[in-house]
């Protein structure tokens, strides 16, 4: 079993999830797909269903919109009897996790309070990884390469996610940037 943290970044529809699935299949047998998406509308429900159909039948999917570190700790605990034990976990994705946390905090949350909540979530994920014995593949969008968002909420989101991506990249053993479906391992190039 491999104890490795891998971050896969890229734009929308760049092949991040597909590459994460291919990598997971090479790294282990017991694979859990930890999904953070919520079906807020019909189009998103269809996307979620499409992703479910793409996964092998013997993989377990667990949906968690927050408290992901706690979920990771449970599914990778050798004493866990729930049947959700994993050698490899795909966390797909940080992009939606940060969005979920922002939505849960509401408009009244200060930037500092929101940042603290997001950092606590990342702390939990990294703690579960460092104390566990599994490979963790984290998928996230690279949102800093486009135009500056026109609205304060969009800029806050971009800034929060950009900081989270940087933090996870520093901790990761490998970081891949997906471009047109092609993975480029960028941490060794840095």
C-alpha positions, 0 to 999 in steps of 0.5 A, a space after each residue: 500500500 502506498 502512502 502518498 498525497 497527490 494533487 491534480 489541478 486543472 481547468 473545467 473539463 481538463 480531465 482531472 477526474 478521469 486521471 484521478 480514477 486511472 491513478 487510483 486504479 494503479 495505486 490500490 484495490 480498495 478505492 473510495 471516491 469521496 464526492 463533495 458535489 451537491 445537486 443544486 439543479 438538474 444540470 448538476 444532478 446529471 453531471 453527478 450521475 455521469 460521474 457515478 456511471 464512470 466509476 467501477 462498480 466495486 468502488 465505494 462512493 461517499 458523499 460529504 459536503 463538509 467535515 471531510 477530514 472526519 470522513 477520511 479518518 473514519 474510512 481509513 481507520 483499520 478498526 473501522 467496521 463499516 466496510 468503507 475501508 480504503 487503500 486509496 481515496 479520491 477527494 473530488 473536489 476541493 473546488 466544490 468543498 470550498 464552495 460548500 463551506 462558503 454557502 454554509 457560512 452565508 453572506 454574514 460571515 466575515 472573510 476572517 471567519 470564512 478563512 478560518 473555517 476553510 483552513 480548519 477543513 484543510 487541517 482535518 484533511 491533512 491530519 487524516 492523511 498524515 495519521 493514516 496509511 492510504 493514498 489520497 488523490 485530491 482534485 481541484 480546479 485551478 481558478 487563478 488563470 482566468 479573468 479577475 471575477 467582477 464581484 467580491 464574492 467571486 474574488 473571495 472564492 478565487 482567493 480562498 481556493 487559490 490559498 487552499 491549492 497552494 497549501 495542499 501543493 506544498 504538502 503533496 508528494 506529487 502535483 499534476 496540472 491537467 491541460 487538454 487531458 494531458 497530465 504534467 507533473 509540476 512539483 518536480 519542475 518547480 
